[in-house]
Amino acid sequence: MKKSILVFLILLFAAGALFAEATDSPYYVRTVSIAKVYPHENGYKIVYRNSKLQYSSFYVPVEWLGGAASKAEVIYGDAQSYPYFSVFWKDGEFHHIRLYLKKNRLDLSWGDLDPTIDISDKFKGVETIELKL
């Protein structure tokens, strides 16, 4: 009985130490479901629902994608949880974003932008993502 209590306390202490280590991370992550993804030659327009159930959007420039120091990463898949995104902040500053998008472009989560409306300027000079939650 005493051995099992001792083993339990050691495991509890170890778990506490691991938890304390995890909370010291300089990163903060926020994951949000995507309502619609609009591909564009200059990147992606992402539409999501905020906490007030209103639609908000942001733009991910194509320059952010790829490379070791990229600000954006796209992961394609078929999981039921797709599409969604995770935004990572480091020490309170935007660091990078991961887009988890449906592999099948015929999925309802993918949309088409009106080709008669030029939104190219929306992708220029984007340095950060500010979520309206």
C-alpha positions as protocol buffer text, in pm:
chain_id: "A"
residue {
  index: 1
  type: MET
  ca { x: 0 y: 0 z: 0 }
}
residue {
  index: 2
  type: LYS
  ca { x: 278 y: 242 z: 92 }
}
residue {
  index: 3
  type: LYS
  ca { x: 466 y: 155 z: -228 }
}
residue {
  index: 4
  type: SER
  ca { x: 163 y: 236 z: -442 }
}
residue {
  index: 5
  type: ILE
  ca { x: 116 y: 568 z: -264 }
}
residue {
  index: 6
  type: LEU
  ca { x: 484 y: 648 z: -311 }
}
residue {
  index: 7
  type: VAL
  ca { x: 466 y: 558 z: -682 }
}
residue {
  index: 8
  type: PHE
  ca { x: 151 y: 769 z: -719 }
}
residue {
  index: 9
  type: LEU
  ca { x: 317 y: 1070 z: -553 }
}
residue {
  index: 10
  type: ILE
  ca { x: 625 y: 1036 z: -773 }
}
residue {
  index: 11
  type: LEU
  ca { x: 407 y: 1021 z: -1086 }
}
residue {
  index: 12
  type: LEU
  ca { x: 205 y: 1318 z: -964 }
}
residue {
  index: 13
  type: PHE
  ca { x: 522 y: 1517 z: -901 }
}
residue {
  index: 14
  type: ALA
  ca { x: 660 y: 1427 z: -1245 }
}
residue {
  index: 15
  type: ALA
  ca { x: 334 y: 1526 z: -1413 }
}
residue {
  index: 16
  type: GLY
  ca { x: 334 y: 1855 z: -1224 }
}
residue {
  index: 17
  type: ALA
  ca { x: 690 y: 1925 z: -1337 }
}
residue {
  index: 18
  type: LEU
  ca { x: 597 y: 1855 z: -1699 }
}
residue {
  index: 19
  type: PHE
  ca { x: 291 y: 2080 z: -1672 }
}
residue {
  index: 20
  type: ALA
  ca { x: 496 y: 2361 z: -1520 }
}
residue {
  index: 21
  type: GLU
  ca { x: 746 y: 2328 z: -1806 }
}
residue {
  index: 22
  type: ALA
  ca { x: 468 y: 2341 z: -2065 }
}
residue {
  index: 23
  type: THR
  ca { x: 320 y: 2663 z: -1926 }
}
residue {
  index: 24
  type: ASP
  ca { x: 651 y: 2846 z: -1968 }
}
residue {
  index: 25
  type: SER
  ca { x: 628 y: 2834 z: -2347 }
}
residue {
  index: 26
  type: PRO
  ca { x: 656 y: 3171 z: -2522 }
}
residue {
  index: 27
  type: TYR
  ca { x: 391 y: 3052 z: -2772 }
}
residue {
  index: 28
  type: TYR
  ca { x: 15 y: 3103 z: -2756 }
}
residue {
  index: 29
  type: VAL
  ca { x: -207 y: 2917 z: -3004 }
}
residue {
  index: 30
  type: ARG
  ca { x: -564 y: 2986 z: -3106 }
}
residue {
  index: 31
  type: THR
  ca { x: -756 y: 2737 z: -3324 }
}
residue {
  index: 32
  type: VAL
  ca { x: -1067 y: 2847 z: -3514 }
}
residue {
  index: 33
  type: SER
  ca { x: -1301 y: 2672 z: -3756 }
}
residue {
  index: 34
  type: ILE
  ca { x: -1308 y: 2804 z: -4113 }
}
residue {
  index: 35
  type: ALA
  ca { x: -1640 y: 2886 z: -4278 }
}
residue {
  index: 36
  type: LYS
  ca { x: -1505 y: 2935 z: -4631 }
}
residue {
  index: 37
  type: VAL
  ca { x: -1170 y: 2938 z: -4813 }
}
residue {
  index: 38
  type: TYR
  ca { x: -1130 y: 3148 z: -5126 }
}
residue {
  index: 39
  type: PRO
  ca { x: -816 y: 3075 z: -5329 }
}
residue {
  index: 40
  type: HIS
  ca { x: -664 y: 3366 z: -5519 }
}
residue {
  index: 41
  type: GLU
  ca { x: -353 y: 3398 z: -5731 }
}
residue {
  index: 42
  type: ASN
  ca { x: -204 y: 3610 z: -5451 }
}
residue {
  index: 43
  type: GLY
  ca { x: -298 y: 3381 z: -5161 }
}
residue {
  index: 44
  type: TYR
  ca { x: -607 y: 3281 z: -4967 }
}
residue {
  index: 45
  type: LYS
  ca { x: -901 y: 3473 z: -4830 }
}
residue {
  index: 46
  type: ILE
  ca { x: -1015 y: 3297 z: -4512 }
}
residue {
  index: 47
  type: VAL
  ca { x: -1363 y: 3353 z: -4371 }
}
residue {
  index: 48
  type: TYR
  ca { x: -1442 y: 3239 z: -4018 }
}
residue {
  index: 49
  type: ARG
  ca { x: -1713 y: 3292 z: -3759 }
}
residue {
  index: 50
  type: ASN
  ca { x: -1624 y: 3491 z: -3449 }
}
residue {
  index: 51
  type: SER
  ca { x: -1761 y: 3446 z: -3097 }
}
residue {
  index: 52
  type: LYS
  ca { x: -2058 y: 3673 z: -3181 }
}
residue {
  index: 53
  type: LEU
  ca { x: -2147 y: 3438 z: -3470 }
}
residue {
  index: 54
  type: GLN
  ca { x: -2057 y: 3706 z: -3722 }
}
residue {
  index: 55
  type: TYR
  ca { x: -1835 y: 3641 z: -4021 }
}
residue {
  index: 56
  type: SER
  ca { x: -1485 y: 3788 z: -4023 }
}
residue {
  index: 57
  type: SER
  ca { x: -1204 y: 3741 z: -4272 }
}
residue {
  index: 58
  type: PHE
  ca { x: -832 y: 3783 z: -4324 }
}
residue {
  index: 59
  type: TYR
  ca { x: -589 y: 3737 z: -4611 }
}
residue {
  index: 60
  type: VAL
  ca { x: -287 y: 3505 z: -4629 }
}
residue {
  index: 61
  type: PRO
  ca { x: -40 y: 3622 z: -4897 }
}
residue {
  index: 62
  type: VAL
  ca { x: 125 y: 3360 z: -5115 }
}
residue {
  index: 63
  type: GLU
  ca { x: 463 y: 3500 z: -5008 }
}
residue {
  index: 64
  type: TRP
  ca { x: 399 y: 3361 z: -4660 }
}
residue {
  index: 65
  type: LEU
  ca { x: 382 y: 3003 z: -4791 }
}
residue {
  index: 66
  type: GLY
  ca { x: 685 y: 2777 z: -4820 }
}
residue {
  index: 67
  type: GLY
  ca { x: 1041 y: 2802 z: -4702 }
}
residue {
  index: 68
  type: ALA
  ca { x: 1195 y: 2740 z: -4363 }
}
residue {
  index: 69
  type: ALA
  ca { x: 1102 y: 3081 z: -4221 }
}
residue {
  index: 70
  type: SER
  ca { x: 752 y: 3093 z: -4368 }
}
residue {
  index: 71
  type: LYS
  ca { x: 467 y: 3262 z: -4189 }
}
residue {
  index: 72
  type: ALA
  ca { x: 206 y: 3020 z: -4323 }
}
residue {
  index: 73
  type: GLU
  ca { x: 168 y: 2651 z: -4384 }
}
residue {
  index: 74
  type: VAL
  ca { x: -114 y: 2464 z: -4558 }
}
residue {
  index: 75
  type: ILE
  ca { x: -198 y: 2109 z: -4459 }
}
residue {
  index: 76
  type: TYR
  ca { x: -449 y: 1929 z: -4681 }
}
residue {
  index: 77
  type: GLY
  ca { x: -659 y: 1643 z: -4550 }
}
residue {
  index: 78
  type: ASP
  ca { x: -998 y: 1481 z: -4528 }
}
residue {
  index: 79
  type: ALA
  ca { x: -1055 y: 1477 z: -4152 }
}
residue {
  index: 80
  type: GLN
  ca { x: -1400 y: 1573 z: -4027 }
}
residue {
  index: 81
  type: SER
  ca { x: -1250 y: 1861 z: -3829 }
}
residue {
  index: 82
  type: TYR
  ca { x: -1121 y: 2027 z: -4148 }
}
residue {
  index: 83
  type: PRO
  ca { x: -1121 y: 2311 z: -4242 }
}
residue {
  index: 84
  type: TYR
  ca { x: -973 y: 2512 z: -3956 }
}
residue {
  index: 85
  type: PHE
  ca { x: -669 y: 2723 z: -3879 }
}
residue {
  index: 86
  type: SER
  ca { x: -430 y: 2765 z: -3590 }
}
residue {
  index: 87
  type: VAL
  ca { x: -261 y: 3100 z: -3529 }
}
residue {
  index: 88
  type: PHE
  ca { x: 62 y: 3102 z: -3330 }
}
residue {
  index: 89
  type: TRP
  ca { x: 185 y: 3405 z: -3137 }
}
residue {
  index: 90
  type: LYS
  ca { x: 529 y: 3418 z: -2980 }
}
residue {
  index: 91
  type: ASP
  ca { x: 578 y: 3657 z: -2689 }
}
residue {
  index: 92
  type: GLY
  ca { x: 255 y: 3834 z: -2787 }
}
residue {
  index: 93
  type: GLU
  ca { x: 355 y: 3891 z: -3152 }
}
residue {
  index: 94
  type: PHE
  ca { x: 213 y: 3707 z: -3453 }
}
residue {
  index: 95
  type: HIS
  ca { x: 451 y: 3426 z: -3550 }
}
residue {
  index: 96
  type: HIS
  ca { x: 278 y: 3199 z: -3805 }
}
residue {
  index: 97
  type: ILE
  ca { x: -46 y: 3034 z: -3912 }
}
residue {
  index: 98
  type: ARG
  ca { x: -136 y: 2681 z: -4016 }
}
residue {
  index: 99
  type: LEU
  ca { x: -431 y: 2628 z: -4247 }
}
residue {
  index: 100
  type: TYR
  ca { x: -591 y: 2282 z: -4236 }
}
residue {
  index: 101
  type: LEU
  ca { x: -790 y: 2267 z: -4560 }
}
residue {
  index: 102
  type: LYS
  ca { x: -999 y: 2001 z: -4731 }
}
residue {
  index: 103
  type: LYS
  ca { x: -803 y: 1821 z: -5000 }
}
residue {
  index: 104
  type: ASN
  ca { x: -1103 y: 1805 z: -5233 }
}
residue {
  index: 105
  type: ARG
  ca { x: -1151 y: 2147 z: -5393 }
}
residue {
  index: 106
  type: LEU
  ca { x: -1514 y: 2050 z: -5468 }
}
residue {
  index: 107
  type: ASP
  ca { x: -1588 y: 2048 z: -5095 }
}
residue {
  index: 108
  type: LEU
  ca { x: -1840 y: 2311 z: -4981 }
}
residue {
  index: 109
  type: SER
  ca { x: -1572 y: 2479 z: -4770 }
}
residue {
  index: 110
  type: TRP
  ca { x: -1404 y: 2603 z: -5088 }
}
residue {
  index: 111
  type: GLY
  ca { x: -1547 y: 2905 z: -5265 }
}
residue {
  index: 112
  type: ASP
  ca { x: -1488 y: 3115 z: -5574 }
}
residue {
  index: 113
  type: LEU
  ca { x: -1418 y: 3487 z: -5567 }
}
residue {
  index: 114
  type: ASP
  ca { x: -1594 y: 3715 z: -5812 }
}
residue {
  index: 115
  type: PRO
  ca { x: -1341 y: 3756 z: -6096 }
}
residue {
  index: 116
  type: THR
  ca { x: -1477 y: 4104 z: -6180 }
}
residue {
  index: 117
  type: ILE
  ca { x: -1370 y: 4240 z: -5840 }
}
residue {
  index: 118
  type: ASP
  ca { x: -997 y: 4304 z: -5795 }
}
residue {
  index: 119
  type: ILE
  ca { x: -887 y: 4228 z: -5438 }
}
residue {
  index: 120
  type: SER
  ca { x: -513 y: 4206 z: -5513 }
}
residue {
  index: 121
  type: ASP
  ca { x: -444 y: 4501 z: -5282 }
}
residue {
  index: 122
  type: LYS
  ca { x: -581 y: 4303 z: -4985 }
}
residue {
  index: 123
  type: PHE
  ca { x: -275 y: 4073 z: -5005 }
}
residue {
  index: 124
  type: LYS
  ca { x: -17 y: 4353 z: -5023 }
}
residue {
  index: 125
  type: GLY
  ca { x: 164 y: 4468 z: -4711 }
}
residue {
  index: 126
  type: VAL
  ca { x: 5 y: 4206 z: -4486 }
}
residue {
  index: 127
  type: GLU
  ca { x: 241 y: 4161 z: -4190 }
}
residue {
  index: 128
  type: THR
  ca { x: 19 y: 4000 z: -3930 }
}
residue {
  index: 129
  type: ILE
  ca { x: -317 y: 3842 z: -3868 }
}
residue {
  index: 130
  type: GLU
  ca { x: -556 y: 4008 z: -3628 }
}
residue {
  index: 131
  type: LEU
  ca { x: -850 y: 3791 z: -3534 }
}
residue {
  index: 132
  type: LYS
  ca { x: -1184 y: 3943 z: -3448 }
}
residue {
  index: 133
  type: LEU
  ca { x: -1297 y: 3698 z: -3187 }
}
